[in-house]
Amino acid sequence: MKVAIPSPLRSYTQASEVEADGRSVRELLADLDRRYAGIRFRMIDEQDAIRPHVRIFVNRQRVARLDEPIDAGDEVQILQALSGG
């Protein structure tokens, strides 16, 4: 399925949109990490939760849990707020 990648993570993918597979958000992010090593850690914390500054949408609906099921035809968008000082 197609996954829209936010600007702050494009250094991993070199693209604004990539392909990935999975039957849940967790599996999709694991597949992204296999293809683009290190990208998952930028979205998921050490407690296996979505980081506060990251939003994941499936078919324009915000996802709060990693076990949320997804289908091959779904549209996934990852948004990431910029932070710092």
Residue pairs with C-beta under 8 A, 6 or more apart in sequence:
1 19
1 20
1 21
1 28
1 70
1 71
1 72
1 73
1 74
1 75
1 76
2 17
2 18
2 19
2 75
2 76
3 17
3 18
3 19
3 20
3 28
3 32
3 76
3 77
3 78
4 16
4 17
4 75
4 76
4 77
4 78
5 12
5 13
5 15
5 16
5 17
5 18
5 78
6 78
6 79
6 80
7 16
8 42
8 80
8 82
9 39
9 42
9 43
9 78
9 80
10 16
12 36
12 37
12 38
12 39
12 42
13 36
13 39
18 32
18 35
18 36
20 28
20 31
20 32
20 35
20 76
21 27
21 28
21 31
21 72
22 28
22 29
22 30
22 31
22 70
23 69
23 70
24 66
24 67
24 68
24 69
24 70
25 56
25 58
25 63
25 65
25 66
25 67
25 68
25 70
25 76
26 66
26 67
28 70
28 76
29 40
29 43
29 44
29 66
30 40
32 39
32 40
33 39
33 40
33 41
42 51
42 54
42 80
43 50
43 51
43 54
43 56
43 78
43 80
44 50
44 51
44 66
45 51
48 66
49 66
50 56
50 63
50 64
50 66
53 80
53 81
53 83
54 78
54 79
54 80
54 81
55 62
55 78
55 79
55 80
56 62
56 63
56 76
56 77
56 78
56 79
57 63
57 76
57 77
57 78
57 79
58 68
58 70
58 74
58 75
58 76
59 74
59 75
60 75
60 77
70 76
